[in-house]
Amino acid sequence: MRRICLLMGCLCVAVAQAADERLTFAEGLLRRGLSEQAAVEYEAFLKAPGNTADEIVNDARFNLAECYEKLGRVTEAQKLYQQVASQAKGERAAAAKLRWAISLLEGSQPEKALSVLEALSVNKDSADIAEAARYRLAVCYEAVNRPKHAEALYKYIGSNPGKYAAHARLARATLAAKDGRYEEAEALYREILEIESDPERKKDVALAAFSSAYRAERYAEAATFAKEAGEQRLAKHSLLLPAAWAALRCNRP
C-alpha cells in the first residue's frame, strides 16, 4: 500500500511538472508573438485532467483569450474574459472585465461596454486598471454620442500625469476640431507639441494642427505646422496643395 501511494505521489508530481512546463512554453510562445501555437498549448493545458488550481487556470484562460483576440476569434475571447471575470478575484477579475469591455468597444458594441467601464474607472483593486478604464470610458462616451462627457473626461485625464495623458490631450483636441472649434483645437495641439518627445508622433500632431489652423484661416500658423509635419505626411493625406496655399498667403516659401 505504501508503495502504491508513493507511486501515485510521484505520478501526481510528474503530471504537475508537465503542466507547469506546458504553461511556461505557452507563455514563451505568446511573448514571441506566436499566438496560434500558444493557443494550442493553452487549450491542451485547460483540457488536461487535474488542473484544479483556480488562479493558474484563470491565468491560462486569460492568456488564451489574448491569443484568440490576436487570431481574430473575438467571440471566443470575450467568453473567456467573462469566465475569468466571474471566477477570479481582485485585480485578475478586474483585468478580465477591462479586456472584455475593450473588446466590445473595438467590436462596435460601446453600449455594452459602457457600464463595465464606468464601474472599472473607480476600481480600487488596481490604479492602473482604473486609469486604463477611464481613458476607454472617454472613448466609449464618444462612440455613444456623448461628446461633452467624453471631453470632460479627456480634460481630466490630460491634466493629470499618467500613461494616457498624452492620448487624452490629443483626443480632446480632435474633438474640438470636429466641433468646428479650430482655434481651441490649434491651441491644444500646440500644447501637445511642446511636451511631445517622439519625433514621429510630433509630426502626426503637427499635421492635425495644420488642418485646424488652415480651417481657421490662420495661414501663418498653418504654414509653420505644415513644415513641422513634413512633406511626406502632407502628401499622404493630400494636403500639399493646402500647405502651399497657406505658405503663399503668408508670403512664405
N, C-alpha and C positions, 0 to 999 in steps of 0.2 A: 504493500500500500504506500509506504513511504517513497519507494522507487517510482511509483506511478505519479504521485504528487510532485516529485522532483522533476520528472519528465514533462508533466503538464506545465509546471512553472517555467521550465526552460523554453517550452513551446510558446508560452504567452510572451516571454521576453523577446523571443525571436520575431514574433508577429509584430509586437510594438516597435521594435527596432526597424523592421522592414517598412512599417507605416511612416515612421519618422524620416527615414531615408527618402521615401517617395515624396513626402511633403517638401523636404529640403530640395530635392531635384526639381519639383514643380515650381517652387519659388524662384529657383535659379533660372529656369526657362522663362518665367514671367518677367523677371528683371531684364532679361536679354531681349525682350520683345517677341518671344516665340509663343504667342498666345494660344495657337492651335494645339501645339504639343503640350503646353502647360495644362490646358483644359482636359486633355486625355488623362493626365496624371491625377489631377484633382478629382475627376469623375471616378477613376479607379479607386482612389483613396476613400471616397464617400460611399462607394458600393461595397467595400470590403467589410467583413464582419468584425465586430469587436471595437470599432471606433466610437467609443461612448463618451469620451471627454468633450463636454459641450463646447468649451472655449475653443479647443483645437478644431472641432468640426465646424463651428461657425466661422472661424478664420478661413478654413478651406472653402466654405460656401461663398464667403465674401470675395475671396480671390478668384474663384471660379466665375462669379458674376462679372468681375472685371474682365476676365478673358472673354466671356460671352459678349460683353459690350464691344470690345475691340474687334470681335469677329462678326459684328452686326446682328447678333442674336439677342436683340434688345428685350423682347418679351420674357425670354428665359432668365435674363439678367435681373429684370425687375422682380420676378417671382422670388429669386434667391435673396435679393436685398430685403424684400418684405419678410421672408422667412427668418433671416438673421435679425431683423429689427424686432420681430415678435418674440424671439427666443433668447437673444443675447441681452446683456445688461450694460448699463453705463455708457462709456464712450463708444464701444463697438456697436451698440444698438443705434446710437445717435449717428455714427458714421454711415451705417447702412441706410438709415432714413434719409440722410443727406444725399447719398448716391442715388437712391430711388427717386427722390424729388428732382434731382438734376436730370436724370434720365427722362422723366416725364416732361420736364421743361424743354429739353432739347428735342423731344419727340412731339412737340406741338400740343402738349396737354397741360398748359400752365394752370388751368383751373383746378386740376387735381393736385398739382404741386403746391399751390398757394398756402393752404392751411398747414401743411407739413413744414414748409419753410418758415412760416410765421412762428410756429412753436419752437423750431430749432434756433431761430435768431436770438432767443433768450435762453438757450441751453446752458445749464450750469455744469455739465459734465466735462465740457471742453471749450475753452475760449476760442480755439482755432476753428472748431466746427461752427460755433455761433457766428464768428466773423465771416466764414465762407457762406453760411446760410443767409446772412444779412445782404451780402452782395447779390446772391442769386435771387433773393426776395425782391430786390430792386429791379432786377431783370424781369422777374415774373410780373411785377406791377406794370411794367411797360407792355408786356405781352397781353395782359388782360385789360389794356387801355385805361390804366390809372396813372397817367403821367405825372400828376402832382405828387402822388405818393412816392413814385419812383425817384423823382428829382429831389424830394426832401431827404430820402434815404441815401441817395448818391452824395448829397451835400454833407450829410452826417459822416458817412464812411470816408469821404475825401478829406474831411477836416481833421481826421484823427490818423496817427501813424499806424500803418498796418499793411498787410500783404496786398489788400485790394484797394488801397487809397488811390493809386495812380489810375487803375481801371475805372474807379468811380468818378474821378475828376474828368476823365475822357468821356465817359458815358453822359455825364451831366452837360458837358459842352456840346455833345452831339444832340442831346435833347433840345437844348436851347436853339441850335441851328435848325433843327426840324420844325421848331415852333416859329421860325422866322425872326428870332431874336439874335440877329447876326453879330451885332456889336458886343453883346453879352457873351456870345459864343467865342468870338475872337479874343476877348479878354481872358476867358477861361483857358483857351488854347495857349495863350501867351504864358500864363502861369505854369502850365504843364511843361512848356518848352524850357522854362527857366530851371526846372528841377529834374527834368528827364536826362538820364546819363547815357542810355543806349542810343547809338547813332542811327540805327535803322528805325527804331520806334519814334525817334525825334523827327525823322523825315516824314513818317506817316502822319504825325500830329501837325507838322508844318503844312502838309497837303490839305488836311481838313481846315486848318486856319486860313489857308489861301482861299478856299471855297467860300468861307464865311465873310472874309474881308472883301472879296470880289463882289459878292451879292449885296453887300452893304455899300458898294461903290467907293470903298476906301482903297483906291488903286495903289497908292504908295505902299501901304501896309501889305496889300496883296502881292505886289512885286517882290517885297522882301521875303515873304513866306514862300513864294514860288522858287526863289533862289535856294532857300533852305531845303525845300522839298526835293529839288533836283530834277533835271530834265527827264530822267528815266521814269520817275513816278508820274510826272505830269503827262508824259506820252502814254503811259499805261492806262491812265484814266481820261484820255482825250482832252487834256487841259492845256496843251501847249499854246493853242490859239488864244484862249482867255488870258493866259500868263503873258503872252506877247502884247496883247491889247492893254493889260494893266501896266506893263512897262512903258508902253507908248504914251498912255495917258498921264503918267507921272514923269515923263521925259527921262526914262532910264533905258540903258542899252539892253 
